[in-house]
Amino acid sequence: MAKSVGVLTAGGDSPGLNAAIRAIGKAAIGSFGMQFIGFRDGFRGLVENRTVRLDEAALSGILIVGGTLLGTSRDKPHRMPIGSKVLDMTDTIVETYYKHHLDVLVCLGGGGTHKNGFRLQQAGLNIITLPKTIDNDLAMTDTTLGFDTALSIATEAIDRLHSTAHSHHRIIVVEIMGHNAGWLALGAGIAGGAHVVLIPEIPYDINTVANSIRQRSRYGKNFSIVVVAEGAMSQEDAKFIKSNEKSSNKAKNKKAKNLLKEQLKQFKSQQADNTRNLTEKLESLTGLESRITTLGHLQRGGTPSATDRLLATRLGTACTHMIKKEEYGVMMAVKGEQVLPVKLEEVVGKRKIVPMNHSWIKTANDVGICLGN
């Protein structure tokens, strides 16, 4: 009998999702004679049994379209809001899986999606995942779907901000996505010719940043582009978090642990204004007018780059070969010029951050970019 393949997209949207769905479908249907069905809005679509027929007609013309034709959500199978309650809907998902006689469920997403896919694997389902996130922070893969497009968009934004920063002799602070990893900010900062790049992996000293900008002014350069990753923080904030986590680990009773965790949660929620506080301090310390530009979801939208379309097609077709061989419980990972399967248990619970010996760090230092330390 022909194999039956289900697919869903979960977590944040990302350029290249439709290209990946198309690749899986065209290869599954055209090369291997498989049946192909999509589930709407991530794992919630499995719970509510909301499907999309994915035939050749549905897959036509979506290669260059941004977003995902299936829709997406951040719902978790084991903690899903249903009415006024939060319930474990894993059993319902298993029922839907077998109701459609699926041989495998392909999940396209980031860290959370991989955790949820692994949970479903432990519940007895055949799972294959594809690495999708503009943050590029998934472990065990060189790159992720959507990263290249987001990097290009962020770089173009920095390019455009140079002229207004130069014309008005301003500091322009550009906040870039990336969650708690600095890949997107660092890559765009280098490619866009930023003068300062602040990433989560390197807590910054505000005085070091201000001194770097003042030094530019002494050389007659009365403007600066400061790229800030959304997870970047000062050395003082980093010390507070580290101290809090250390105290939490040493706490002897549950009440004390919960109190410390709540303090840390409140502290992190206040970090939403971190970029604004940084901008105000830089204006005060340097005497240069400072402005913020937050790129936000702009980085996730629009037509995927040629690199992401190619990557999506490679990942999708490689996935169908794993299905043909019945090799499940894996993520399709990019390793150099190859796409190889990696066991899901090697991926979940890990985050790929920028290591201090990475070539991008050395490159930034060599061209004189201030990293805040």
C-alpha positions in Angstrom: 0.0 0.0 0.0 1.1 3.6 -0.7 2.4 5.4 2.4 0.3 8.2 3.9 2.2 11.3 5.0 0.9 14.1 7.2 2.5 17.5 7.5 2.1 20.5 9.8 3.9 23.8 10.5 4.2 25.1 14.0 5.7 27.9 16.0 6.5 31.3 14.3 6.1 31.6 10.6 9.3 31.6 8.5 10.2 32.2 4.9 10.5 28.9 3.0 7.8 26.9 4.7 5.6 26.7 1.6 8.7 25.7 -0.5 9.4 22.9 2.0 5.8 21.7 1.9 5.9 21.7 -1.9 9.1 19.7 -2.0 7.8 17.0 0.4 4.6 16.8 -1.5 6.0 16.8 -5.1 8.6 14.1 -4.2 6.2 12.0 -2.1 3.4 12.1 -4.7 5.4 12.2 -7.9 8.4 10.0 -7.1 7.1 7.6 -4.5 3.3 7.5 -5.1 2.5 8.5 -1.5 -0.6 10.2 -0.2 -0.1 13.6 1.3 -2.3 15.5 3.8 -1.8 18.8 5.7 -3.0 19.8 9.1 -4.1 23.4 9.8 -2.5 25.6 12.5 0.1 23.3 13.9 -0.7 20.7 16.5 -4.1 22.2 17.1 -5.2 21.1 13.6 -4.4 17.5 14.7 -6.5 17.9 17.8 -9.5 19.4 15.9 -9.0 17.2 12.8 -8.8 20.2 10.5 -7.1 19.1 7.2 -6.0 20.4 3.9 -5.9 18.3 0.8 -2.4 18.6 -0.7 -2.4 17.4 -4.2 -0.4 18.7 -7.3 -2.9 21.5 -7.8 -2.6 22.7 -4.1 1.2 22.6 -4.3 1.4 24.6 -7.6 2.7 28.2 -7.4 3.6 28.2 -3.7 7.4 28.0 -4.0 7.9 31.7 -3.8 5.1 32.5 -1.4 6.0 33.5 2.1 4.3 32.3 5.3 2.6 28.9 5.3 -0.6 27.8 3.5 -1.3 25.5 6.4 -1.3 28.2 9.0 0.6 27.9 12.3 0.3 28.2 16.1 2.4 27.7 19.2 0.0 25.2 20.8 1.6 22.3 22.6 0.0 18.9 22.5 0.5 18.3 26.2 -0.6 21.8 27.3 -3.3 23.0 24.9 -5.9 25.6 25.8 -9.3 24.1 25.3 -12.1 26.5 26.3 -11.2 27.7 29.8 -8.9 24.8 30.6 -5.4 23.7 29.6 -5.4 20.0 28.8 -3.1 17.2 27.6 -4.4 16.4 24.1 -1.8 13.9 23.2 -4.3 11.0 23.1 -6.6 13.0 20.8 -3.6 13.6 18.4 -2.8 9.9 18.4 -6.4 9.1 17.5 -6.3 11.6 14.6 -3.0 10.2 13.4 -4.5 6.7 13.1 -7.9 7.9 11.8 -6.1 9.2 8.7 -3.9 6.0 8.5 -0.8 8.0 8.6 2.6 6.3 8.3 4.5 9.4 9.4 3.9 13.0 10.6 6.3 15.6 9.3 6.7 18.6 11.6 8.3 21.8 10.4 9.4 24.1 13.2 11.9 25.4 15.7 13.0 24.3 19.1 9.4 24.0 20.6 8.2 22.1 17.6 11.0 19.6 17.9 10.2 19.0 21.6 6.6 18.5 20.8 7.4 16.1 17.9 9.7 14.1 20.3 6.8 13.8 22.8 4.6 12.4 20.1 7.3 10.0 19.1 7.4 8.8 22.7 3.6 8.4 22.4 4.2 5.9 19.6 3.9 8.0 16.4 6.4 8.1 13.6 7.9 11.6 13.4 10.3 13.4 11.1 11.1 17.1 11.6 12.6 19.8 9.4 14.6 22.7 11.0 12.8 26.0 10.6 13.7 29.2 12.5 15.0 32.6 11.5 17.0 32.5 14.8 19.3 29.7 13.5 19.5 28.3 17.0 18.6 24.7 16.5 21.2 22.2 17.6 22.8 19.7 15.3 22.3 21.5 12.0 24.5 24.1 10.3 21.6 26.3 9.3 17.9 26.5 9.5 15.1 27.3 7.0 14.3 31.0 7.0 17.6 32.2 8.4 19.0 33.4 5.1 15.9 35.4 4.1 15.7 37.1 7.6 19.4 37.9 7.4 19.0 39.5 4.0 16.0 41.6 5.2 17.9 42.7 8.4 21.0 43.6 6.4 19.0 45.7 3.9 17.3 47.5 6.7 20.7 48.4 8.2 21.9 49.5 4.7 19.0 51.9 4.5 19.5 53.3 8.0 23.1 54.4 7.2 21.9 57.3 5.1 19.6 58.8 7.7 22.0 58.2 10.5 24.7 60.0 8.5 22.5 62.9 7.4 21.3 63.7 10.9 24.5 62.8 12.8 22.5 60.3 14.9 23.0 57.0 16.6 20.5 54.6 15.1 19.9 51.5 17.4 18.4 48.6 15.4 16.8 45.8 17.3 16.9 42.5 15.5 15.2 39.2 16.3 17.0 36.0 17.3 15.5 35.0 20.7 18.5 34.2 22.9 21.0 33.6 20.1 23.0 36.2 18.3 23.3 34.7 14.8 20.9 37.0 13.1 22.2 40.2 14.7 25.8 39.3 14.3 25.5 38.3 10.7 23.4 41.3 9.7 25.7 43.6 11.7 28.8 42.4 9.9 27.1 42.4 6.4 25.5 45.8 7.0 28.6 47.6 8.2 27.3 48.2 11.8 29.7 49.9 14.2 28.4 48.2 17.3 26.8 44.7 17.6 25.4 43.5 20.9 24.4 39.8 21.2 23.2 37.7 24.1 26.3 35.6 24.2 28.5 38.7 25.1 27.0 40.8 27.9 27.9 44.4 27.2 29.4 47.3 29.2 27.5 50.5 28.3 30.6 52.6 28.9 32.6 50.5 26.4 29.9 51.0 23.8 29.8 54.7 24.4 33.6 55.1 24.3 33.6 53.3 21.0 31.0 55.8 19.6 32.9 58.8 21.0 36.1 57.6 19.4 34.3 57.5 16.0 33.3 61.1 16.7 36.9 62.1 17.4 37.7 60.9 13.9 34.9 63.0 12.4 32.3 60.3 12.1 29.3 61.8 13.8 26.9 58.9 13.4 26.8 55.2 14.4 24.7 52.1 13.7 24.2 50.0 16.8 22.7 46.5 16.1 21.1 44.9 19.2 19.8 41.4 19.4 16.5 41.2 21.2 18.1 38.9 23.9 21.2 41.1 24.5 21.8 42.3 28.0 24.3 44.4 30.1 26.9 42.8 32.2 25.0 43.9 35.3 21.8 42.2 34.2 23.7 39.1 33.2 25.3 38.9 36.7 21.9 39.3 38.3 20.4 36.5 36.3 23.3 34.2 37.0 23.2 34.9 40.7 19.4 34.3 40.8 19.7 31.0 39.0 22.6 30.0 41.3 20.5 30.8 44.4 17.5 29.0 42.9 19.6 25.8 42.5 20.8 26.1 46.1 17.4 26.8 47.6 16.4 24.0 50.0 12.6 24.3 49.8 10.1 24.7 47.0 8.7 28.0 48.3 12.1 29.6 48.1 12.7 28.3 44.7 9.4 29.5 43.4 10.0 33.0 44.9 13.4 33.2 43.1 11.9 32.0 39.9 9.1 34.6 40.1 11.7 37.4 40.7 13.6 36.2 37.7 10.5 36.1 35.6 9.6 39.7 36.5 13.1 40.8 35.8 13.1 39.3 32.4 9.7 40.8 31.6 11.2 44.2 32.3 13.9 43.6 29.7 11.3 44.5 27.0 12.4 48.1 27.5 16.1 47.1 27.4 16.8 48.5 24.0 15.0 51.8 24.8 17.0 52.1 28.0 20.2 51.4 26.1 19.3 54.1 23.5 18.6 56.7 26.1 21.9 56.0 27.9 23.9 56.2 24.7 22.4 59.6 23.9 23.3 60.8 27.4 26.8 59.4 27.4 27.8 60.5 23.8 25.8 63.7 23.3 24.5 62.3 20.0 20.8 62.2 19.2 19.7 58.6 19.3 16.7 56.8 17.7 15.4 53.2 17.8 14.3 51.1 14.8 12.7 47.7 15.7 12.4 45.4 12.7 10.2 42.9 14.5 8.1 40.6 12.3 9.2 42.3 9.2 12.2 39.9 9.3 9.9 36.9 9.0 7.7 37.9 6.1 7.8 38.1 2.3 9.3 36.0 -0.5 12.0 33.5 0.6 15.5 34.0 -0.8 16.9 31.7 -3.4 19.1 30.1 -0.8 16.1 29.3 1.4 14.1 28.0 -1.5 17.0 25.7 -2.4 17.4 24.6 1.2 13.7 24.0 1.6 13.6 21.8 -1.5 16.7 19.8 -0.4 15.3 19.3 3.1 11.9 18.3 1.8 13.1 15.8 -0.8 15.6 14.3 1.7 12.7 13.8 4.1 10.8 11.7 1.6 13.8 9.4 1.2 13.7 8.9 5.0 10.0 8.0 4.7 10.7 5.6 1.9 13.3 3.9 4.1 11.0 4.1 7.1 13.7 5.9 9.1 11.7 7.8 11.6 12.4 9.8 14.8 14.9 12.1 13.1 15.4 15.7 12.1 16.8 16.4 8.6 20.0 18.4 9.4 22.3 20.4 7.2 25.9 19.1 7.5 28.1 21.0 5.1 26.8 20.2 1.6 24.7 17.2 2.8 21.3 16.8 4.4 21.6 14.0 6.9 19.2 12.5 9.6 19.9 13.3 13.2 18.1 11.5 16.1 15.5 13.8 17.7 16.8 13.0 21.2 20.1 14.7 20.1 18.3 17.9 19.2 15.6 18.5 21.8 16.5 20.6 24.9 19.6 22.1 23.2 20.3 25.5 21.7 23.0 26.5 19.2 24.4 29.8 20.3 27.3 31.7 18.9 30.6 30.3 20.3 33.3 32.7 21.3 35.7 31.1 18.9 33.4 31.3 15.9 34.8 32.9 12.8 32.1 35.6 12.8 33.3 36.9 16.2 36.9 37.1 14.9 35.7 38.8 11.7 33.7 41.4 13.7 36.8 42.1 15.8 39.1 42.3 12.8 37.0 45.0 11.1 36.7 47.0 14.3 33.1 46.3 15.3 32.5 46.9 19.0 30.9 43.9 20.6 30.4 45.7 23.9 33.0 43.8 25.9 
